[in-house]
Amino acid sequence: MKFFLLKFLMKSALNLLNASGLITVLLFCGYLVMQGETEVGVTVVFISGSSAFPRLCES
């Protein structure tokens, strides 16, 4: 029983860390857009490129 609880907690923690990376990027890029330092398109390209990066490294 302890193994399954540990497995559940570890998987939840990894999912939370994975989602927090995207949220951090969105918040930071949103701040830069509001300050006029960058545009929304740059944020979209950055997020699209960062999601494709692991696939590019595998080949």
C-alpha positions in Angstrom: 0.0 0.0 0.0 2.9 2.4 0.8 4.4 1.8 -2.6 1.2 2.9 -4.4 0.9 5.9 -2.2 4.5 6.9 -2.9 4.0 6.3 -6.6 0.9 8.5 -6.7 2.6 11.3 -4.8 5.7 11.2 -7.0 3.6 11.2 -10.2 1.5 14.1 -8.8 4.6 16.1 -7.9 6.1 15.6 -11.4 2.9 16.6 -13.1 2.8 19.8 -10.9 6.4 20.6 -11.8 5.7 20.1 -15.4 2.7 22.4 -15.4 4.4 25.0 -13.3 7.1 25.4 -16.0 4.5 26.4 -18.6 2.6 28.7 -16.1 5.9 30.4 -15.2 6.7 31.0 -18.9 3.1 32.4 -19.5 3.3 34.7 -16.5 6.7 36.0 -17.4 5.9 36.5 -21.1 2.6 38.1 -20.1 4.5 40.6 -17.9 6.9 41.4 -20.8 3.9 41.9 -23.2 2.3 44.3 -20.7 5.5 46.2 -20.4 5.8 46.5 -24.2 9.1 44.6 -24.2 7.8 41.9 -26.5 4.7 40.8 -28.5 2.2 38.0 -28.0 3.5 36.3 -31.2 6.9 35.8 -29.6 5.3 34.1 -26.6 3.3 31.8 -28.9 6.4 30.9 -30.9 8.5 30.3 -27.8 5.9 27.9 -26.3 5.5 26.1 -29.6 9.2 25.7 -30.0 9.8 24.6 -26.5 7.2 21.9 -26.8 8.9 20.6 -30.0 12.4 20.7 -28.5 12.4 17.2 -26.8 11.3 15.6 -30.1 14.1 17.3 -32.0 16.7 16.1 -29.5 15.6 12.5 -29.8 16.4 12.2 -33.5 
